[in-house]
Amino acid sequence: MIVSVDVYSQDIDASLAAFKKALDTGAKDVCLTSNHDWDTKEFMSLNLRFEADHKNEALASLDDGPFQKDSEF
C-alpha cells in the first residue's frame, strides 16, 4: 500500500537526513521545503513530503526523529 507522508521539523540536519533516506529507499515525489514567517521572514520549519510503500524504511526512521504531523510548533 502506498502512503503519503507530510511532516514538519525545525531540525535542519534531521530533515536533510530524512530527505536523503527517502530518496535512497525509493520514495516518490520527495520534496523538502522551508516555511518562513510572512512578516519577519524568519525561518519557522521544514516540511518533508513524499510517497512510499508502507513498509519503506524511511517511514520507520521518521519515528526516531523530531518530526510532527502539523506545522503548529
C-alpha positions as CSV (number, residue, x, y, z in Angstrom):
1,M,0.0,0.0,0.0
2,I,1.3,3.5,-0.9
3,V,1.1,6.1,1.8
4,S,1.6,9.9,1.7
5,V,3.9,11.5,4.2
6,D,3.7,15.1,5.3
7,V,5.7,16.1,8.3
8,Y,7.4,19.2,9.8
9,S,10.5,19.8,11.8
10,Q,12.7,22.7,12.9
11,D,15.8,20.4,13.0
12,I,17.6,21.1,9.7
13,D,20.1,18.2,10.0
14,A,17.4,15.6,10.8
15,S,15.2,16.9,7.9
16,L,18.1,16.6,5.4
17,A,18.9,13.1,6.6
18,A,15.2,12.1,6.3
19,F,15.1,13.6,2.8
20,K,18.2,11.6,1.7
21,K,16.8,8.4,3.3
22,A,13.5,8.8,1.4
23,L,15.4,9.2,-1.9
24,D,17.7,6.4,-1.2
25,T,14.9,3.9,-0.3
26,G,12.9,4.6,-3.4
27,A,10.2,7.0,-2.2
28,K,8.5,9.0,-4.9
29,D,7.7,12.8,-5.2
30,V,10.2,13.6,-2.4
31,C,10.0,17.3,-1.5
32,L,11.7,19.4,1.2
33,T,10.5,23.0,1.6
34,S,11.1,25.7,4.1
35,N,8.5,27.7,5.9
36,H,9.0,31.3,7.0
37,D,7.1,33.9,8.9
38,W,5.3,36.1,6.4
39,D,6.1,39.3,8.2
40,T,9.6,38.8,9.6
41,K,10.8,36.3,7.0
42,E,12.2,34.3,10.0
43,F,12.7,30.5,9.5
44,M,9.9,28.5,11.1
45,S,10.3,24.9,9.9
46,L,11.0,22.5,7.1
47,N,8.2,20.4,5.5
48,L,9.1,16.9,4.2
49,R,6.6,15.2,1.9
50,F,6.9,12.0,-0.1
51,E,5.0,8.9,-1.2
52,A,6.3,5.4,-0.4
53,D,5.2,1.9,0.3
54,H,4.0,1.4,3.8
55,K,7.0,-0.9,4.5
56,N,9.6,1.6,3.4
57,E,12.3,2.1,6.0
58,A,12.2,5.9,5.6
59,L,8.8,5.8,7.3
60,A,10.2,4.0,10.3
61,S,13.1,6.4,10.6
62,L,10.7,9.3,11.0
63,D,9.6,7.9,14.3
64,D,13.1,8.3,15.6
65,G,13.4,12.0,14.6
66,P,12.0,15.3,15.7
67,F,9.0,15.3,13.3
68,Q,5.5,16.5,13.8
69,K,2.3,15.9,11.7
70,D,1.5,19.6,11.6
71,S,3.3,22.9,11.5
72,E,2.0,24.3,14.8
73,F,5.1,24.3,16.9
